[in-house]
Amino acid sequence: MQKITFNKNTFNFRDIIEPIFNEKLENLHEEHKVFNLYTDTSSNAHKRFYGAIHDTDFFKVYKKFIKEMVVIDYNEPMLYQTMPSFRIHFSGNLAVGEYHKDSTYNHSTEEKNVYLPLTASKNTATVWVEDAIGSENYYPMNADYGDFFIWDGANLKHGNEINTTGKSRVSLDFRFIPKRLYKKSNKKSINAGKLFNIGEYWTELN
């Protein structure tokens, strides 16, 4: 696992996303029952993000970030997740429905994950991940805005705890894979319902 720092002025994700909500991201508190596997991306705030993000500069910055920060050690054609997953870890709630590894839900074991917090993401307000495959010994991926992780979410079990910090944690996560390891699939992502194919779940980086 790599924890990397990026320039928040060059890759100004928060400056782009926060105006969608007209308030600080840490204050995106909503009353919900605890999310389950199928409802953890279905709040009103999630709908606002996905409905508005195409009218911003987000995707230009997103692609630049992947090219200049994420895949710089790969000298080969790469694929990346077309639409990153938008996560809100509401105060008093969960951000994902259960502890899991992504390969259980149709993802290739060859994928790598990026976890990109847009707020402080620490302790009960972050992702907890195994320290080794199958260990079920979890530790928090603590980070501030300006940090991100590259890690193996396909094979390491991970999840989160009830957020007791009094503030919401907001983050992006997405996946990438060398094109040579890609296999066309008839399986779909669990939340977005996209086939794991180029032109749907995957976009070729160019």
Secondary structure, 3 states (H helix, E strand, C coil): CEEEECCCCCCCHHHHHHHHCCCCHHHCCCCCCCCCCCCCCCCHHHHHHHHHHHHCCHHHHHHHHHHHHHCCCCCCCEEEECCCEEEEECCCCCCCCCCECHHHHCCCCCCEEEEEECCCECHHHCCEEECCCCCCCEEECCECCCEEEEECCCCCCEECCCCCCCCCEEEEEEEEEEHHHCCCCCCECCCCCCECCECCCEEECC
